[in-house]
Amino acid sequence: MSTLTTDRLVLRPFKEGDAEMMYRNWTSDENVAKYCHWHKHKNLDATVWLLNMYLEEAASGFEYRWAITQKDNDEPIGAIDVVGIIDDNTTAEIGYVLSKKHWNKGYVTEALNAVIDELFRNGFTKIKAVHHVDNLASGKVMEKCGMHFVGYEKSIAKWGSDELCDVKLYEILK
């Protein structure tokens, strides 16, 4: 997997030892999990399990998941990844999450722009992303990255839940 660099960030593969920082920075935060497809982690073991899944997928060849770190600090402050690949491997759906203390600093916009560029370089022709209708900031990030609102969809709200929520779908074409 390639490491991506922006003006202020390094997007790198996850590695052993990241779980504690992931837990501290975002997986245990209810405010972060509120609009995500997962519940906040109740303990570090849940984040260790998630990190191990990430590492196993990477070892099996999945190369579209990055830890978001600042250039001057290797500590993960978020994640950005391809959550789905469809249309004969030409369309990728991206998801992202960021530690609350780093919200509103433009980090996700930088990371999303870098990942969109990387995916286009790797042969994808359409990039999609969705956000919960109440998470307006995420929609603004998508718009800043050149993505256009396409419509509304229903989506599973949380892993292990039958609850559906409305999401807004954005996309950008190569």
Legacy VTK file of the C-alpha trace (Angstrom):
# vtk DataFile Version 3.0
C-alpha trace
ASCII
DATASET POLYDATA
POINTS 174 float
0.000 0.000 0.000
1.265 3.405 -0.850
1.722 6.160 1.673
0.141 9.450 0.573
1.386 12.863 1.645
-0.424 16.205 1.642
0.648 19.630 2.877
-0.018 18.759 6.523
-0.789 15.041 6.586
0.657 11.618 5.972
-1.821 8.888 5.049
-0.123 5.610 5.888
-1.089 1.977 6.299
-2.278 0.955 9.750
0.286 -0.948 11.782
0.621 -2.989 14.950
0.395 -0.720 17.967
-2.142 1.739 16.488
-5.122 0.400 18.480
-4.554 2.393 21.666
-4.286 5.695 19.757
-7.322 4.796 17.609
-9.309 4.105 20.788
-8.155 7.287 22.486
-8.640 9.493 19.413
-11.908 8.310 17.855
-13.293 4.803 18.327
-14.349 5.470 21.957
-15.891 8.893 21.244
-19.706 8.959 21.066
-19.591 12.303 19.237
-17.488 10.754 16.474
-19.489 7.510 16.276
-22.833 9.325 16.161
-22.891 9.606 12.356
-20.796 6.514 11.582
-21.899 2.973 10.766
-20.487 1.686 14.036
-21.197 2.182 17.736
-18.524 3.717 19.911
-16.132 1.107 21.237
-16.759 0.286 24.880
-13.214 -0.920 25.475
-9.792 -1.181 23.882
-10.409 -4.832 22.969
-13.021 -3.770 20.398
-10.484 -1.473 18.746
-7.775 -4.152 18.856
-10.226 -6.463 17.029
-10.878 -3.742 14.404
-7.176 -3.058 13.901
-6.492 -6.783 13.529
-9.197 -6.951 10.853
-7.545 -4.006 9.056
-4.134 -5.693 9.239
-5.499 -9.042 7.997
-7.238 -7.346 5.058
-4.028 -5.489 4.195
-2.040 -8.742 4.365
-4.588 -10.260 1.951
-3.960 -7.476 -0.565
-6.532 -4.797 0.338
-4.593 -1.558 -0.184
-7.166 1.199 0.094
-7.183 2.041 3.816
-5.026 4.670 5.468
-4.428 6.012 8.945
-4.582 9.808 8.900
-1.578 11.283 10.718
-0.069 14.739 10.952
3.324 15.193 9.260
5.032 15.984 12.554
3.375 13.151 14.513
2.840 9.498 13.507
-0.172 9.140 15.836
-3.357 8.195 13.923
-5.997 10.919 14.271
-8.441 9.287 11.872
-8.936 6.880 9.016
-9.967 7.017 5.377
-10.695 3.992 3.241
-12.589 2.426 0.398
-15.664 0.845 1.968
-16.979 -0.628 -1.256
-15.883 -1.387 -4.820
-18.563 -1.914 -7.486
-19.213 -1.673 -11.234
-16.469 -4.086 -12.317
-13.927 -2.358 -10.069
-14.463 1.083 -11.626
-16.414 2.699 -8.763
-15.115 3.123 -5.220
-17.063 4.312 -2.199
-15.000 6.146 0.389
-15.568 6.460 4.130
-13.649 8.521 6.642
-13.517 9.370 10.316
-11.514 11.925 12.297
-10.824 12.617 15.957
-13.153 15.344 17.243
-10.276 17.513 18.452
-9.138 17.764 14.815
-12.507 18.680 13.306
-12.847 21.923 11.317
-9.145 22.154 10.419
-9.429 20.963 6.813
-7.696 17.641 7.485
-10.448 15.453 6.016
-10.627 17.652 2.911
-6.867 17.189 2.412
-7.094 13.454 2.996
-10.126 12.974 0.737
-8.537 14.944 -2.106
-5.386 12.806 -1.857
-7.370 9.554 -1.842
-9.558 10.626 -4.771
-6.413 11.403 -6.783
-4.857 8.061 -5.797
-7.967 6.095 -6.750
-8.210 7.825 -10.129
-4.503 6.998 -10.720
-5.337 3.377 -9.896
-8.025 3.042 -12.562
-11.225 3.972 -10.771
-13.485 6.256 -12.824
-16.122 7.154 -10.212
-15.767 7.900 -6.503
-18.799 7.921 -4.232
-19.349 8.847 -0.594
-22.371 9.167 1.657
-23.062 11.042 4.855
-25.875 11.010 7.391
-28.343 13.765 6.477
-27.678 15.497 9.806
-23.883 15.541 9.327
-23.693 18.694 7.229
-19.947 19.149 7.758
-19.231 15.879 5.971
-21.257 17.049 2.972
-19.243 20.262 2.862
-16.021 18.234 2.786
-17.312 16.255 -0.179
-18.307 19.427 -2.023
-14.893 21.028 -1.372
-13.333 17.964 -2.998
-15.381 18.430 -6.179
-18.014 15.834 -5.394
-21.591 16.543 -6.451
-24.822 15.704 -4.626
-26.619 12.893 -6.452
-29.555 12.036 -4.191
-30.776 10.398 -1.025
-30.495 6.744 -0.062
-31.413 4.545 2.879
-28.483 2.930 4.625
-27.943 0.628 7.606
-27.236 2.989 10.483
-25.087 0.815 12.734
-23.425 -2.581 12.461
-25.698 -5.184 13.986
-28.770 -2.965 13.715
-31.827 -3.107 11.457
-32.334 0.633 11.884
-32.196 2.552 8.616
-31.218 6.190 8.269
-31.267 8.640 5.402
-27.951 9.492 3.826
-26.944 11.929 1.103
-24.942 10.487 -1.769
-22.157 12.431 -3.514
-19.916 11.401 -6.395
-17.150 12.615 -8.642
-16.156 11.291 -12.063
-12.629 11.107 -13.418
LINES 1 175
174 0 1 2 3 4 5 6 7 8 9 10 11 12 13 14 15 16 17 18 19 20 21 22 23 24 25 26 27 28 29 30 31 32 33 34 35 36 37 38 39 40 41 42 43 44 45 46 47 48 49 50 51 52 53 54 55 56 57 58 59 60 61 62 63 64 65 66 67 68 69 70 71 72 73 74 75 76 77 78 79 80 81 82 83 84 85 86 87 88 89 90 91 92 93 94 95 96 97 98 99 100 101 102 103 104 105 106 107 108 109 110 111 112 113 114 115 116 117 118 119 120 121 122 123 124 125 126 127 128 129 130 131 132 133 134 135 136 137 138 139 140 141 142 143 144 145 146 147 148 149 150 151 152 153 154 155 156 157 158 159 160 161 162 163 164 165 166 167 168 169 170 171 172 173
